[in-house]
């Protein structure tokens, strides 16, 4: 049980750090420009990115844990 938790936490950590670096690298300037020009669109886009990140993160984690033969804790 605790082993599964540590594995799941490690997978989440790697994926979140990777996502953060990709967004920081490729979307930082466009998002900053959008923030200064159209705050409403920026807010909608930011919420969309959060939603997509959560769905994709859960799908990838579920897939990887299934491949490893472990059960999801949540």
Sine and cosine of phi, psi and omega as CSV:
sin_phi,cos_phi,sin_psi,cos_psi,sin_omega,cos_omega
0.00,0.00,-0.79,0.61,0.00,-1.00
-0.93,0.36,-0.55,0.84,0.05,-1.00
-0.89,0.45,-0.69,0.72,0.03,-1.00
-0.88,0.47,-0.64,0.77,0.01,-1.00
-0.89,0.46,-0.70,0.72,-0.01,-1.00
-0.91,0.41,-0.65,0.76,0.04,-1.00
-0.90,0.43,-0.72,0.70,0.00,-1.00
-0.89,0.45,-0.67,0.74,0.04,-1.00
-0.89,0.46,-0.64,0.77,0.03,-1.00
-0.91,0.42,-0.67,0.74,0.02,-1.00
-0.89,0.45,-0.72,0.69,0.04,-1.00
-0.86,0.52,-0.70,0.72,-0.04,-1.00
-0.87,0.48,-0.72,0.69,0.00,-1.00
-0.89,0.46,-0.70,0.71,-0.02,-1.00
-0.92,0.39,-0.65,0.76,0.00,-1.00
-0.92,0.38,-0.68,0.74,0.03,-1.00
-0.89,0.45,-0.68,0.73,0.05,-1.00
-0.87,0.48,-0.70,0.71,0.02,-1.00
-0.88,0.47,-0.70,0.71,0.00,-1.00
-0.86,0.51,-0.70,0.71,-0.01,-1.00
-0.92,0.39,-0.62,0.79,0.04,-1.00
-0.91,0.42,-0.72,0.69,0.00,-1.00
-0.91,0.43,-0.69,0.73,0.01,-1.00
-0.88,0.48,-0.64,0.77,-0.05,-1.00
-0.96,0.29,-0.72,0.69,-0.17,-0.98
-0.98,-0.22,-0.41,0.91,-0.10,-0.99
-0.92,-0.40,-0.07,1.00,-0.07,-1.00
-0.87,0.49,-0.78,0.62,-0.04,-1.00
-0.92,0.39,-0.74,0.67,0.04,-1.00
-0.88,0.47,-0.63,0.77,0.02,-1.00
-0.92,0.38,-0.61,0.79,0.05,-1.00
-0.90,0.43,-0.69,0.72,0.03,-1.00
-0.90,0.45,-0.67,0.74,0.02,-1.00
-0.90,0.43,-0.61,0.79,0.04,-1.00
-0.85,0.52,-0.64,0.77,-0.05,-1.00
-0.99,0.12,-0.33,0.95,-0.03,-1.00
-0.97,-0.23,-0.61,0.79,-0.07,-1.00
-0.56,-0.83,1.00,-0.02,-0.11,-0.99
-0.91,0.40,-0.58,0.81,0.00,-1.00
-0.91,0.42,-0.75,0.66,0.03,-1.00
-0.88,0.47,-0.62,0.78,0.06,-1.00
-0.86,0.51,-0.71,0.70,0.00,-1.00
-0.88,0.47,-0.70,0.71,0.02,-1.00
-0.90,0.43,-0.70,0.71,0.01,-1.00
-0.90,0.43,-0.65,0.76,0.02,-1.00
-0.89,0.45,-0.69,0.72,0.05,-1.00
-0.89,0.45,-0.63,0.78,0.06,-1.00
-0.89,0.46,-0.67,0.74,0.03,-1.00
-0.90,0.44,-0.64,0.77,0.03,-1.00
-0.90,0.44,-0.70,0.71,-0.01,-1.00
-0.89,0.45,-0.74,0.67,0.00,-1.00
-0.89,0.45,-0.65,0.76,0.03,-1.00
-0.86,0.51,-0.72,0.70,-0.02,-1.00
-0.89,0.46,-0.70,0.71,-0.02,-1.00
-0.91,0.41,-0.73,0.69,-0.02,-1.00
-0.92,0.39,-0.66,0.75,0.03,-1.00
-0.87,0.49,-0.70,0.71,0.01,-1.00
-0.91,0.41,-0.65,0.76,-0.01,-1.00
-0.91,0.42,-0.71,0.70,-0.01,-1.00
-0.91,0.41,-0.69,0.72,0.00,-1.00
-0.89,0.45,-0.70,0.72,0.03,-1.00
-0.87,0.50,-0.70,0.72,0.01,-1.00
-0.88,0.48,-0.74,0.68,-0.03,-1.00
-0.91,0.42,-0.68,0.74,0.00,-1.00
-0.93,0.37,-0.56,0.83,0.08,-1.00
-0.90,0.43,-0.67,0.74,0.03,-1.00
-0.90,0.43,-0.55,0.83,0.01,-1.00
-0.99,0.15,-0.12,0.99,0.02,-1.00
0.98,0.20,0.43,0.90,0.01,-1.00
-0.95,-0.33,0.37,-0.93,0.03,-1.00
-0.98,-0.18,0.54,-0.84,0.06,-1.00
-0.95,0.31,0.58,-0.81,-0.03,-1.00
-1.00,0.06,-0.44,0.90,-0.08,-1.00
-1.00,0.01,0.00,0.00,0.00,0.00
